[in-house]
């Protein structure tokens, strides 16, 4: 196990290198740069000479390979460069914003799993009954509702019926976890509904498949209680595909929560990246994407380790 974890952590280096290289060249395919944003007003360049001076100061007139080498060298030292538009270090900006987006994605996955796994198991055990029909109907509704519309609905209900409003001040999770959870619980619920709907259907189908396996029938034939057979033998195998699904959706949740971050006034990475793209702040876009990629890779490592805990037949040698 220890060797596997070390190998996976070692693979982070080439993976991050490939990701950083790809994003460096992709952001330069788009027209414009930070110098234009700094010297323009309403899309019109105010002074061409000033534009060239800014480009020279930012190193944008250097050959592309010089810019690439400089940025990669700084990244290897833990320096994600300086944002001329924000006038702050990129790493500082990311540290301020990444906590909100990461916690939002994690809470959405947790909500989805806590709802989907029990509902999917119950639906499979009650196959064909009215309970099964109700659960499948609810999951179909969850698949049909866009998360931004559900977010609007949640805000309307909370504000107009319960006079609720989210906390105004942003705090670090370690300093005031309760305040942070109050800010994130409702947007995480709005995002997690669609994931829960997909995971419920997946859990139901895999649970039905597992219940028909020979080892489950053998365990029942040996006289084991039905509850023990389900919890000890069927459920761990049925939830493995749900873990795989969560690892795939986690990446989408990290970058796809822009609308809800705006709606609930959350200072997250999604909204920050969109603003940076619009302002042509390529340095901030590069650093943010690299950090998000690192978070996704670490999450996938955690999911792989959960596989072993749930199914001892899996060996990570």
C-alpha positions in Angstrom: 0.0 0.0 0.0 2.7 2.5 1.0 4.6 1.8 -2.3 1.5 2.3 -4.3 0.8 5.7 -2.6 4.4 6.8 -3.2 4.2 5.8 -6.9 1.0 7.7 -7.4 2.4 10.7 -5.7 5.4 10.5 -7.9 3.2 10.4 -11.0 1.8 13.7 -10.0 4.9 15.4 -11.2 4.7 14.4 -14.9 1.0 14.8 -14.9 1.2 18.3 -13.6 4.0 19.0 -16.1 1.8 17.8 -19.0 -1.2 19.8 -17.7 0.9 23.0 -17.2 2.4 22.7 -20.7 -1.0 22.2 -22.3 -2.7 25.1 -20.5 0.3 27.4 -21.2 0.0 27.0 -24.9 -3.8 26.8 -25.0 -4.3 30.2 -23.3 -2.1 31.8 -25.9 -4.3 30.6 -28.7 -6.9 33.0 -27.6 -6.4 36.6 -28.9 -5.3 39.3 -26.5 -3.2 39.5 -23.4 -3.0 41.2 -20.0 -1.2 44.2 -21.5 -4.3 45.0 -23.7 -6.5 44.9 -20.6 -4.2 47.2 -18.7 -3.9 49.8 -21.4 -7.4 49.7 -22.9 -10.8 51.2 -22.1 -14.0 49.7 -23.5 -11.9 47.5 -25.8 -10.1 50.5 -27.3 -6.3 50.8 -26.8 -5.5 54.2 -25.4 -1.8 54.4 -26.2 0.0 52.0 -28.5 3.4 53.1 -27.1 2.2 52.4 -23.6 0.9 49.0 -24.8 4.3 48.0 -26.0 6.0 49.2 -22.8 3.7 47.1 -20.7 4.2 44.1 -22.9 8.0 44.5 -22.6 7.7 44.9 -18.8 5.6 41.8 -18.5 7.9 39.8 -20.7 5.2 39.2 -23.3 7.5 40.3 -26.2 9.9 37.5 -25.3 9.9 34.4 -27.6 7.3 31.8 -26.6 9.9 29.3 -25.5 11.5 31.9 -23.2 8.1 32.6 -21.5 7.4 28.9 -21.2 10.8 28.1 -19.6 10.5 31.1 -17.2 7.0 30.1 -16.1 7.8 26.4 -15.7 11.0 27.2 -13.7 9.0 29.4 -11.4 6.3 26.8 -10.9 8.8 24.2 -10.0 9.9 26.5 -7.2 6.3 27.0 -6.0 5.9 30.4 -7.6 2.9 30.7 -9.8 3.9 34.2 -10.9 2.3 37.6 -10.3 -1.0 38.8 -11.7 -0.6 42.3 -13.1 -4.3 42.9 -13.2 -5.0 41.8 -9.6 -1.6 43.1 -8.5 -1.2 40.1 -6.2 0.7 36.9 -6.3 -1.3 34.2 -8.1 -0.7 31.7 -5.4 -2.2 34.1 -2.8 -5.3 34.6 -4.9 -5.7 30.8 -5.4 -5.3 30.1 -1.7 -8.0 32.6 -1.0 -10.4 31.2 -3.5 -9.7 27.4 -3.7 -11.0 26.6 -0.2 -14.5 27.7 -1.1 -14.7 25.8 -4.4 -13.0 22.6 -3.0 -15.3 22.5 0.1 -18.3 23.2 -2.2 -17.4 20.2 -4.4 -16.7 17.9 -1.5 -19.9 18.7 0.3 -21.9 18.2 -3.0 -20.4 14.8 -3.4 -21.0 13.9 0.2 -24.6 15.0 0.0 -25.1 13.0 -3.2 -23.5 9.8 -1.8 -25.4 10.0 1.5 -28.7 10.3 -0.4 -28.0 8.1 -3.4 -26.5 5.0 -1.7 -29.4 4.3 0.8 -32.1 5.2 -1.8 -30.5 3.0 -4.5 -30.2 0.1 -2.1 -33.8 0.4 -1.0 -35.0 0.7 -4.6 -33.1 -2.5 -5.5 -34.4 -4.4 -2.5 -38.0 -3.2 -3.2 -37.8 -3.8 -6.9 -41.2 -3.4 -8.6 -42.9 -2.0 -5.5 -44.4 1.5 -5.1 -41.3 2.5 -3.1 -39.1 1.6 -6.0 -41.4 3.6 -8.4 -41.3 6.7 -6.1 -37.5 6.6 -5.8 -37.1 6.2 -9.5 -39.5 9.1 -10.1 -37.6 11.3 -7.7 -34.3 10.5 -9.3 -35.8 11.3 -12.7 -36.9 14.7 -11.4 -33.4 15.3 -10.0 -31.9 14.5 -13.4 -34.2 17.0 -15.1 -33.7 20.0 -12.8 -30.8 22.3 -13.7 -28.7 23.1 -10.6 -28.9 26.9 -11.3 -32.7 26.8 -11.3 -32.7 24.7 -8.1 -30.4 27.3 -6.6 -32.8 30.1 -7.5 -35.7 28.1 -6.0 -33.8 27.4 -2.8 -33.0 31.1 -2.5 -36.6 32.1 -3.0 -37.9 29.7 -0.5 -35.3 30.5 2.2 -35.5 34.3 1.7 -39.3 34.8 1.3 -40.6 32.1 3.5 -38.0 31.8 6.3 -36.3 35.2 6.1 -33.0 33.5 5.7 -29.9 35.1 4.2 -26.4 33.7 3.9 -23.6 35.0 6.1 -22.1 38.1 4.7 -18.5 37.8 5.8 -16.2 35.2 4.4 -14.0 33.3 6.9 -11.5 30.5 6.7 -12.9 27.1 7.4 -10.4 26.4 10.2 -11.2 29.8 11.9 -15.0 29.5 11.8 -16.2 26.2 10.3 -19.8 26.8 11.3 -20.0 30.1 9.3 -18.4 28.5 6.3 -20.8 25.5 6.4 -23.7 27.9 6.6 -22.5 29.6 3.4 -21.9 26.4 1.5 -24.7 24.0 2.6 -27.4 25.3 0.3 -25.4 25.7 -2.9 -23.8 22.3 -2.2 -27.3 20.8 -2.0 -28.3 22.4 -5.3 -25.2 21.0 -7.0 -25.5 17.6 -5.3 -29.0 16.9 -6.4 -28.1 16.0 -10.0 -25.2 13.9 -8.8 -27.5 12.1 -6.3 -30.0 11.3 -9.0 -27.4 9.7 -11.3 -25.8 7.9 -8.4 -29.2 6.6 -7.2 -29.9 4.9 -10.5 -26.4 3.6 -10.7 -26.5 2.1 -7.2 -29.9 0.5 -7.9 -28.6 -1.2 -11.1 -25.4 -2.4 -9.6 -27.2 -3.6 -6.4 -29.6 -5.7 -8.5 -26.6 -7.2 -10.3 -24.7 -8.0 -7.1 -27.8 -9.6 -5.5 -27.8 -12.1 -8.3 -24.2 -13.1 -7.9 -23.2 -16.6 -6.8 -21.4 -15.5 -3.6 -24.5 -13.7 -2.4 -26.7 -16.7 -3.0 -24.1 -18.9 -1.3 -24.0 -16.7 1.8 -27.8 -16.9 2.0 -27.7 -20.7 1.6 -25.3 -20.9 4.5 -27.9 -19.4 6.8 -26.5 -15.9 7.1 -29.1 -13.2 8.0 -30.4 -11.2 5.1 -29.3 -8.0 6.7 -25.7 -9.2 7.1 -25.5 -10.5 3.6 -26.7 -7.2 2.2 -24.5 -5.0 4.4 -21.4 -7.2 4.4 -21.3 -8.7 1.0 -23.6 -6.8 -1.4 -23.3 -3.1 -0.5 -19.4 -2.8 -0.6 -19.4 -4.2 -4.1 -22.4 -2.2 -5.3 -21.0 1.2 -4.2 -17.7 0.8 -6.0 -19.1 2.2 -9.3 -20.6 5.1 -7.3 -17.1 6.0 -6.1 -15.8 5.9 -9.7 -18.7 8.2 -10.7 -17.8 10.6 -7.8 -14.2 10.8 -9.0 -15.4 11.7 -12.5 -17.9 14.3 -11.4 -15.6 15.9 -8.9 -13.6 17.5 -11.6 -16.7 18.9 -13.2 -18.0 20.2 -9.8 -14.7 22.1 -9.2 -15.0 24.0 -12.4 -18.7 24.0 -13.0 -20.0 25.8 -10.0 -19.6 29.3 -11.5 -23.3 30.2 -11.6 -24.0 29.1 -8.1 -20.9 30.8 -6.8 -22.3 34.0 -8.3 -25.8 33.3 -7.1 -24.8 32.7 -3.4 -22.1 35.3 -3.4 -19.3 32.8 -2.9 -15.7 33.9 -3.6 -14.7 30.7 -5.3 -12.3 29.6 -8.0 -14.9 29.1 -10.7 -16.0 32.7 -10.8 -12.4 33.9 -10.5 -11.3 31.8 -13.5 -14.2 33.2 -15.6 -13.2 36.8 -14.7 -9.5 36.0 -15.4 -10.4 34.7 -18.9 -12.5 37.7 -19.7 -9.7 40.0 -18.5 -7.1 38.0 -20.4 -5.2 37.4 -17.2 -3.4 34.3 -18.6 -1.0 34.0 -15.6 -3.9 33.6 -13.2 -5.7 31.2 -15.5 -2.6 29.0 -15.8 -2.0 28.9 -12.1 -5.7 28.2 -11.2 -6.0 25.4 -13.7 -2.9 23.7 -12.5 -4.0 23.9 -8.9 -7.5 22.5 -9.8 -5.8 19.7 -11.7 -3.7 18.8 -8.7 -6.8 18.7 -6.5 -8.5 16.3 -8.9 -5.5 14.0 -9.0 -5.3 13.9 -5.2 -9.1 13.2 -5.0 -8.7 10.3 -7.4 -5.9 8.9 -5.2 -8.3 9.0 -2.2 -10.9 7.2 -4.2 -8.5 4.4 -5.2 -7.6 3.9 -1.5 -11.3 3.7 -0.7 -11.6 0.8 -3.2 -9.2 -1.3 -1.1 -11.0 -0.5 2.1 -14.4 -1.5 0.6 -13.2 -4.5 -1.4 -10.1 -6.4 0.1 -9.9 -8.4 -3.1 -8.3 -5.3 -4.7 -4.6 -5.2 -4.2 -2.6 -2.1 -4.9 0.9 -3.5 -5.2 
